[in-house]
Amino acid sequence: MSGDWLDVAPVAAVDATTPLVVDVDGVAVLIARCGAEYFAVEDRCTHDGSSFDGAPAEDCELVCPRHGARFCLRTGAALSPPAYEPLRTYRVRVADGRLLVERPA
């Protein structure tokens, strides 16, 4: 149901360059910080279906550690080959020092 938020981690668990992967109803979701904002995308590269484990977040982009594909954290858009399909995005918000991710509809 839209508008249902899941408390997933403390804000301090995500720093400026190291994303955090959490479980949202059985889906691995990566949360990354860009400046003072937080963004959440599915933890699955659209190029090869693998996790972004160890991927850095740089300049509001997520870089796939295997083939170097870049994705926009704000929109999920694929920014460079070999990925062409966007990442699924999730709404994220901060409340009382905690990160909350909206459950998918």
N, C-alpha and C positions, 0 to 999 in steps of 0.2 A: 504494500500500500504506500502510495506517495506521501511523503511527510513523516515517515517513520524513521527516526534517527537511532543509530547504534553507537554507543560510547566505545571507542576502540583503543585509546591510549592517552597518556599524558602528552601535552604539547611538547614538553622537554624531550620526548622520545625521537623527535624529528629535528635534525639540525640543518644548516644551510646547504650542505652537499650530500648528506647521507639519507636517502629515503627509508621509510619503514613499510614493511609488508604486514598486513593484517588480514584476518578472515572476516568477510562480510557474507553471512549466510552461505558458507561453503565456497565462496569465490575469493581468490587471493587478490587483494586490492593494495596498490602501492600508494603511499601518501608521501608527498614531497613538499618542501617549502620553497617559495620563490619570494624573496623579500619578506614581507610580513604576512603574506598569504599562503594558504595551504591548498593543495590540489590533490585529487585522488583519481587514479586510472587503474584499469585492470592490469594485474601483474602478468601479462602475457604478450610478448612481442608478436605483432601481426605478421612479421616476416617468417618466423619459424615456430611460433607457438610456445617458446620457452620463457621461463621466468627472467625478470630483469635482475636477478640476484647479483649484487655487487655493482650494479650500474650507478654511475654518478649522476647527480642533477647539476646541470651547468647552465647558467643564463636562462632559467625557466624552461629548460629542455632536459629530457631524459635520453641518455645515450645507451643503446644496447651494447652490452659488453662483448658480444660475440662477433657481430658484423658491422658495428658502428652506426646503425640506423639511428636517426634522431627523431624525437617526438616532442611536440609542444605540450607542456604540462597544463596549460590553460584550456586548450581545446581538444587535446588528444591527437591532433593532426600529425600524420607522417610527414616529416620535413626532408628526409633524404633516403635514397635507396640503400639497401635493398627492400625497405618497407614502403608500401604504397597505401595500405589501408590504415585508417585511424584507430587509436586505442579507444576503448569504451571509457567514458568518464563518469565520475560519481561526484555529487555535491558533498562538500565537507565544510564544517563550521567548527568554531571554537566556543566552548561554554565552560566557565569556571575552571580554566586551565586544562581542559580535556578536549581531545579531538573526537568529533562525531561525524560519522559517514551516513548519508541517507541510503536506506535500503532501496534496491531497485524495485520499480513498480511491477 
